Amino acid sequence: LGLTEAGERVLGHARAALADTASILAVGREYRGDASGVLRIGTTHTLPRYVLPPAIRQFRADYPQVEIEIHQDSPRQLVDMLLHDTVDLAICTEALGEHPELNAAPCYRWNRCLIAPLEHPVLARRPLTLELLCEHPLVTYVFGFTGRGQFSNAFAREGLRPRVVLSAADTDVIKTYVREGMGLGVVVDLAFDPEQDRDLGMRSLAHLFPWEVTRIAWARDKYQRAFQRDFIDLFQRHAVGLVGERQVR
């Protein structure tokens, strides 16, 4: 049914002991110059598709003997995975900067955009306002993912209530139902690809919503191997470059 209070304390100490043992083994491998291993990355659903690929590509070239595992879950679960040593690094927008046992480094800023089928009249409206968005059914992210809390707060501050008819954790799922005509999509601006999404129109919503910050995090008390530290640097550089490229477009 569950652990007693004493059992919970024992479990905490056991996890700390296992983490210390893993750090000792990692130091030994580093000292021997062993460049092999596994890099376990925890992230939400949008990042592996739209942001991670350039960094993963470069990392594979630099460390061909390291296997990469990508674990996808909610931001709260990603924090637990870091604390329980299920992943080495976690990348997302929510939760990571709030926990004292984690180091979290900012990587890039992002905002939202509106997507709709090319023929939809809303794409020609000037200006786009929160009131205008409330006139249409919306498809966006579920609570706890990709800035949904800030999205809802922006409407609440104006005394408005958006009509969200479908929510999902995955941007590609949102795009699918926008294409089905279920509603207008509100998604991460980085997730709109002019080549892949030629049947959709896009309008920036950066003037309506606050900017969000995506972070990469790791456990404070865990030894980071060289390839893990290098991936952090790689991801930060590639993410900033990708954001700059998209903004220019």
C-alpha positions in Angstrom: 0.0 0.0 0.0 2.9 2.3 0.6 5.9 3.0 2.8 5.8 4.2 6.4 7.5 7.5 7.3 10.6 5.6 8.3 10.5 3.6 5.1 10.4 6.9 3.1 13.5 8.1 4.9 15.3 4.9 4.2 14.3 5.1 0.6 15.7 8.6 0.4 19.0 7.6 1.8 19.1 4.5 -0.5 18.6 6.7 -3.5 21.3 9.1 -2.4 23.7 6.2 -1.9 23.0 4.8 -5.3 23.5 8.3 -6.8 26.8 8.6 -5.1 27.9 5.2 -6.3 27.0 6.1 -9.9 29.0 9.3 -9.6 32.0 7.4 -8.3 31.8 5.0 -11.3 31.4 7.9 -13.7 34.6 9.6 -12.3 36.4 6.3 -12.8 35.3 6.0 -16.4 36.3 9.6 -17.0 39.7 9.1 -15.5 40.3 6.1 -17.9 39.3 8.2 -20.9 36.3 6.0 -21.6 34.1 8.0 -24.1 31.3 5.4 -24.2 28.1 5.3 -22.3 24.5 6.3 -22.4 23.1 9.9 -22.5 19.6 9.9 -21.1 17.6 13.0 -22.0 14.2 13.8 -20.6 12.0 16.2 -22.5 8.5 17.1 -23.5 6.9 16.1 -26.9 7.7 19.2 -29.0 11.4 19.5 -28.4 12.6 16.2 -30.0 10.8 17.0 -33.2 11.6 20.8 -33.6 14.6 21.8 -31.5 16.8 18.9 -30.5 17.8 17.4 -34.0 20.7 19.8 -34.8 22.3 19.2 -31.3 21.7 15.5 -31.5 23.3 15.3 -34.9 26.4 17.2 -33.8 26.7 15.1 -30.6 26.5 11.8 -32.5 29.4 13.1 -34.7 31.5 14.0 -31.6 30.6 10.9 -29.5 29.8 8.0 -31.8 30.2 5.5 -28.9 27.5 7.1 -26.7 23.9 5.8 -27.0 21.2 8.5 -26.8 17.9 7.8 -25.0 15.1 10.3 -25.3 12.4 10.0 -22.6 9.2 12.1 -23.1 7.0 13.1 -20.2 5.4 16.1 -18.5 7.6 18.8 -16.9 6.7 17.6 -13.3 7.6 14.0 -14.2 10.9 15.2 -15.7 11.9 16.7 -12.4 11.1 13.4 -10.7 13.2 11.6 -13.3 16.2 13.8 -12.6 15.9 13.4 -8.8 15.6 9.6 -9.1 18.4 9.4 -11.7 16.2 8.1 -14.4 17.6 10.7 -16.8 20.8 12.7 -16.9 19.4 15.9 -18.3 16.0 17.3 -18.7 14.8 20.1 -21.1 11.5 21.9 -20.9 9.9 25.2 -20.0 8.0 24.6 -16.8 9.2 23.3 -13.4 12.9 22.9 -13.9 13.9 26.3 -12.4 11.8 25.8 -9.3 13.6 22.9 -7.6 16.6 23.5 -5.2 18.2 20.1 -5.9 18.6 20.9 -9.6 20.9 23.2 -11.6 19.0 24.8 -14.5 20.5 26.8 -17.3 18.4 29.0 -19.7 18.7 28.0 -23.3 16.3 30.2 -25.4 13.2 32.3 -25.4 10.1 31.5 -27.4 6.5 32.7 -27.8 3.3 31.5 -29.5 1.9 31.7 -33.0 -1.6 31.2 -34.5 -2.0 28.5 -37.2 -5.0 28.0 -39.4 -5.8 26.6 -42.9 -4.6 29.0 -45.6 -8.1 30.0 -46.6 -9.2 30.9 -43.0 -10.3 34.6 -42.8 -8.6 35.1 -39.4 -5.2 35.1 -41.0 -6.1 38.4 -42.7 -7.4 40.2 -39.6 -5.4 43.1 -38.3 -4.7 43.3 -35.4 -5.0 39.9 -33.7 -6.4 40.4 -30.2 -7.3 38.1 -27.3 -11.0 39.1 -27.9 -10.7 37.9 -31.5 -9.2 34.6 -30.4 -12.2 34.1 -28.1 -14.5 34.3 -31.1 -13.1 31.0 -32.4 -12.6 27.4 -31.1 -9.0 26.9 -30.2 -6.7 23.9 -30.2 -3.6 24.2 -28.0 -1.5 22.5 -25.3 -2.8 20.7 -22.2 -2.1 22.2 -18.7 1.4 21.6 -17.5 2.9 21.6 -21.0 4.5 24.3 -23.1 3.3 27.4 -21.4 -0.4 26.5 -21.1 -0.6 28.2 -17.7 0.7 31.6 -19.0 -1.7 31.2 -22.0 -4.7 30.9 -19.7 -3.5 33.6 -17.4 -3.2 36.1 -20.3 -6.9 35.7 -21.0 -7.9 35.7 -17.3 -6.2 39.0 -16.7 -8.5 40.6 -19.3 -11.6 38.9 -18.0 -11.8 36.6 -21.0 -12.4 32.9 -21.4 -11.1 31.2 -24.5 -13.0 28.3 -26.1 -10.5 25.5 -26.1 -12.1 22.6 -27.8 -9.1 20.2 -27.9 -5.8 20.1 -26.1 -2.8 17.9 -26.5 0.8 17.6 -25.4 2.2 17.1 -28.9 2.4 19.9 -31.4 1.9 17.6 -34.4 -1.4 16.3 -32.9 -2.5 19.9 -32.6 -1.7 20.6 -36.2 -3.6 17.5 -37.2 -6.8 18.7 -35.7 -6.3 22.2 -37.1 -6.1 20.6 -40.5 -9.3 18.7 -39.6 -11.0 22.1 -39.1 -11.6 21.6 -35.4 -10.3 25.1 -34.5 -7.4 27.6 -34.7 -4.2 26.3 -33.3 -2.0 28.1 -30.8 1.4 26.5 -30.8 5.1 27.2 -30.1 6.4 29.6 -32.8 9.4 27.3 -33.4 7.1 24.5 -34.3 5.8 26.1 -37.5 7.8 24.9 -40.5 7.2 26.8 -43.7 8.3 23.8 -45.8 6.3 21.1 -43.9 3.3 23.3 -43.1 2.6 24.8 -46.6 -1.1 24.1 -46.2 -1.2 26.3 -43.0 -0.9 30.0 -42.4 0.8 31.4 -39.4 0.6 34.7 -37.5 2.8 35.7 -34.5 1.1 36.1 -31.1 4.2 37.5 -29.4 2.3 40.8 -28.8 -0.4 39.0 -26.8 1.5 36.6 -24.6 4.5 36.7 -22.3 7.8 35.2 -23.5 8.7 31.8 -22.2 12.2 30.4 -21.3 13.2 26.8 -22.0 15.9 25.4 -19.7 18.2 22.4 -19.5 18.6 21.0 -16.0 20.6 18.3 -14.1 20.9 17.1 -10.5 23.2 19.2 -8.4 24.8 16.3 -6.5 25.5 14.1 -9.5 28.8 14.0 -11.3 28.5 15.0 -14.9 30.7 13.2 -17.4 32.5 15.2 -20.2 30.0 14.1 -22.9 27.1 15.2 -20.7 28.6 18.6 -20.1 29.4 18.9 -23.8 25.8 18.2 -24.7 24.6 21.0 -22.5 26.9 23.4 -24.3 25.9 22.0 -27.7 22.2 22.3 -27.0 22.5 25.8 -25.8 24.5 26.9 -28.9 22.3 25.1 -31.4 19.0 26.2 -29.8 20.1 29.9 -29.8 21.1 29.5 -33.5 17.8 27.8 -34.4 15.8 30.5 -32.7 17.7 33.2 -34.5 17.3 31.5 -37.9 13.5 31.1 -37.4 13.2 34.8 -36.3 15.0 35.9 -39.4 12.6 33.9 -41.6 
